[in-house]
Amino acid sequence: MRRLSVRLGLLTCFALFAVRCGSPTTPASYTTTWQFLVANVAPGNATPNQYSFTVSSPTTIFVVLVSATSQATGAPLSTPLLVGFGTPSGSTCAATGTQDAAPALTGGIMKSVSPGTYCVSVVDDGSLPEPVTAAVRILAETGTVPTTPTQQTDIFSSELTLNGSAMHTFGNAVTGSLSLLLSNAGGSDKVVRVGLGAWDGSACRLYTTVDTSAGSATQLTATADPSVYCTTVADIGNLTGPVPFSVTITHN
């Protein structure tokens, strides 16, 4: 078991094929837990990758493809995949709901379920141009959703080394907006790659990236469900030595 310290509280994750995580601090009447199906998906492979899980009380489930990255380059792609939700039937996942969609940090398949065992699956929808690593998040929500989330700001400051990268995790307690702004990178002429993704307990599953400098107003924004997220900063070959950087993160 590993412990991750996030701005909104403590998150405990278990390193499994699918990682189950608890939520950041929220009102006692509202709880969220989440798991991830992380799978390699090849073009034309008609056999879905799948994962089963159990809920012990009436729960609302949200299943969404949060990341699809190229296995060749690691770059996040916007290619859609077919995600399914259902119940285990022998060695298969009998889908009761499907969605063919590109990666997102909110939305997806929503189902209100009774206690029982369920499953999710992911497969090429026929349009995949290359092998990808897909991350599907299974968010379980119970209780009354807070209506007035508190917006917070984190400052992620560190030093970026030549050909290096750095990462920071942070939590969203309820559904709301996220924004990332590179506010310093050793001078406005230093272009680096800033990424936003979902943290699965062991890796940052990138949703999107942008190449930008501290002198630019460019920022990453997204609407995101309750979960733990991550930002990355990486050299893209422009640095000649270590430089300090800062990323301003606004979240709920």
C-alpha positions in Angstrom: 0.0 0.0 0.0 1.3 3.5 -0.8 0.1 6.9 0.6 -0.1 10.0 -1.5 -0.4 13.4 0.1 -2.7 15.7 -1.8 -3.8 19.3 -1.1 -7.3 18.3 -0.1 -6.4 15.5 2.2 -4.9 12.0 2.2 -5.6 9.5 -0.6 -4.8 5.9 -0.2 -4.1 3.8 -3.3 -3.6 0.1 -3.7 -1.2 -0.9 -6.5 -3.3 -3.4 -8.5 -4.0 -3.9 -12.2 -6.9 -1.6 -11.6 -6.1 0.9 -8.8 -8.8 1.6 -6.3 -8.5 5.0 -4.6 -10.4 7.0 -2.0 -11.5 10.6 -2.4 -10.0 13.9 -1.2 -11.7 15.5 1.8 -15.4 16.1 1.2 -18.5 16.5 3.4 -19.3 13.3 5.4 -22.6 12.8 3.4 -20.7 12.6 0.1 -18.1 10.0 -0.8 -16.3 8.9 -3.9 -14.0 6.0 -4.7 -12.4 5.2 -8.0 -10.6 2.4 -9.8 -8.7 2.3 -13.1 -8.6 -0.2 -15.9 -5.3 0.3 -17.7 -4.9 -1.7 -20.9 -3.0 -1.9 -24.1 -5.4 -1.6 -27.1 -4.3 -2.6 -30.6 -5.9 -1.6 -33.9 -8.3 -4.2 -35.2 -8.2 -6.3 -32.0 -11.9 -7.2 -31.4 -11.3 -8.8 -28.0 -12.1 -6.2 -25.3 -9.8 -5.7 -22.3 -12.1 -5.9 -19.2 -12.1 -5.6 -15.4 -14.7 -6.6 -12.8 -15.4 -4.8 -9.5 -17.9 -5.0 -6.6 -20.1 -2.3 -4.9 -21.6 -3.0 -1.5 -24.3 -0.3 -1.4 -26.6 1.6 -3.9 -24.1 3.7 -5.9 -23.9 5.9 -9.0 -21.1 4.7 -11.3 -19.4 6.9 -13.9 -17.1 5.2 -16.4 -15.0 7.4 -18.6 -11.9 7.0 -20.9 -9.6 9.5 -19.3 -6.5 8.8 -21.4 -5.2 7.1 -24.6 -1.5 7.5 -25.2 0.6 6.3 -28.1 2.7 3.3 -27.1 5.4 4.6 -29.5 5.7 8.2 -28.3 3.7 8.5 -25.1 1.8 11.4 -26.5 -1.9 11.7 -25.6 -4.3 11.1 -28.5 -7.8 12.2 -29.1 -8.8 9.0 -31.0 -12.1 7.5 -29.6 -12.3 4.0 -28.1 -15.4 1.9 -27.3 -15.9 1.7 -23.5 -18.5 -0.6 -22.0 -20.2 -1.1 -18.7 -22.1 -4.2 -17.7 -22.1 -7.4 -15.7 -19.7 -10.4 -15.9 -21.0 -13.3 -17.9 -18.5 -16.2 -17.9 -15.3 -14.8 -19.3 -16.9 -11.8 -20.9 -18.4 -8.5 -19.8 -22.1 -8.3 -20.9 -22.5 -4.6 -21.7 -25.6 -2.8 -20.5 -24.2 0.5 -21.6 -21.5 1.6 -24.1 -19.9 4.8 -25.2 -17.7 5.5 -28.2 -15.8 8.7 -27.3 -12.5 10.4 -27.1 -10.7 10.8 -23.8 -12.3 13.2 -21.2 -12.0 14.0 -17.5 -15.8 14.1 -16.9 -19.0 12.5 -18.2 -18.9 9.1 -19.7 -21.3 6.3 -18.9 -23.5 6.9 -15.8 -25.4 4.1 -14.1 -27.2 3.9 -10.8 -26.6 0.4 -9.5 -27.5 -1.9 -6.6 -25.0 -3.9 -4.6 -23.3 -6.5 -6.8 -20.5 -7.2 -9.2 -20.1 -5.2 -12.4 -17.5 -4.9 -15.2 -16.0 -2.4 -17.6 -14.3 -3.0 -21.0 -12.4 -1.1 -23.6 -11.7 -2.0 -27.2 -10.8 -0.4 -30.6 -13.9 1.1 -32.2 -12.3 0.5 -35.7 -10.7 3.9 -36.0 -7.5 3.4 -33.9 -4.4 4.4 -36.0 -1.8 2.8 -33.7 -1.4 0.8 -30.5 -2.3 2.8 -27.4 -2.3 2.5 -23.6 -5.9 3.3 -22.5 -6.9 4.3 -19.0 -10.6 4.0 -18.0 -11.7 5.4 -14.7 -14.5 3.8 -12.7 -15.9 6.5 -10.3 -18.3 5.4 -7.6 -20.3 8.2 -6.0 -22.7 8.0 -3.0 -24.5 10.6 -0.9 -25.4 14.2 -1.6 -23.2 16.1 -4.0 -21.9 19.4 -2.6 -23.4 22.4 -4.5 -20.7 25.0 -3.6 -17.2 23.6 -4.2 -14.3 25.6 -2.8 -11.8 26.6 -5.4 -8.1 26.2 -4.4 -4.8 27.2 -5.9 -1.6 25.2 -5.8 1.8 26.4 -6.9 4.0 23.5 -8.3 7.6 24.8 -8.2 10.7 22.7 -8.9 13.7 22.5 -11.2 13.6 21.0 -14.7 16.8 19.2 -15.7 18.1 18.8 -19.2 15.9 16.1 -21.0 14.1 15.7 -17.7 10.5 15.8 -16.4 8.7 16.5 -13.2 5.2 15.7 -11.9 2.8 16.9 -9.2 -0.5 15.4 -8.1 -3.6 17.3 -6.8 -7.2 16.5 -6.0 -10.6 17.6 -7.2 -13.1 17.1 -4.4 -16.2 17.6 -6.6 -16.8 18.1 -10.3 -15.5 21.4 -11.5 -13.0 23.3 -13.6 -9.2 22.8 -13.6 -6.6 25.1 -15.0 -2.8 25.0 -15.4 -0.7 28.0 -16.1 3.1 28.0 -16.6 4.1 31.1 -14.6 7.9 30.7 -14.7 10.3 28.5 -16.6 13.7 30.1 -16.2 12.8 32.9 -18.6 10.1 33.6 -21.1 12.1 32.1 -24.0 12.1 28.6 -22.5 9.5 26.4 -24.2 8.6 23.3 -22.2 5.8 20.7 -22.4 3.1 21.0 -19.8 0.7 18.1 -19.4 -2.6 17.3 -17.5 -3.7 13.8 -16.7 -5.4 11.5 -14.2 -3.3 9.9 -11.5 -4.0 6.2 -11.2 -2.0 5.5 -8.1 1.2 4.7 -9.9 1.4 6.8 -13.1 0.2 10.0 -14.6 -2.2 9.0 -17.4 -2.0 12.0 -19.7 -5.2 13.5 -21.1 -3.6 16.4 -22.9 -0.3 18.4 -23.3 0.7 21.8 -24.6 4.2 23.2 -25.5 4.4 26.7 -24.0 6.6 29.2 -22.3 6.3 31.4 -19.2 5.9 34.4 -21.4 2.8 33.0 -23.1 -0.8 33.2 -21.8 -1.4 29.6 -23.0 -2.9 27.4 -20.3 -4.6 24.0 -20.0 -8.2 24.0 -18.9 -10.7 21.2 -18.4 -13.8 20.2 -16.5 -13.0 17.2 -14.2 -14.9 14.8 -12.0 -13.8 14.1 -8.4 -10.5 12.3 -8.5 -6.8 12.8 -8.2 -5.1 14.5 -11.2 -1.5 15.3 -12.2 0.5 17.8 -14.0 3.8 17.2 -15.8 6.5 19.5 -17.0 9.1 18.1 -19.5 12.0 19.4 -21.5 11.3 19.0 -25.3 15.0 19.5 -26.3 15.1 23.3 -25.8 17.0 23.5 -22.5 20.8 23.8 -22.2 20.8 23.2 -18.5 18.6 23.0 -15.4 15.9 25.8 -15.0 13.5 26.6 -12.2 9.8 26.5 -13.1 6.4 27.2 -11.5 2.9 26.0 -12.5 -0.2 27.6 -11.0 -3.0 25.0 -10.6 -6.5 26.1 -9.9 -8.9 23.3 -8.9 -11.9 22.4 -6.7 
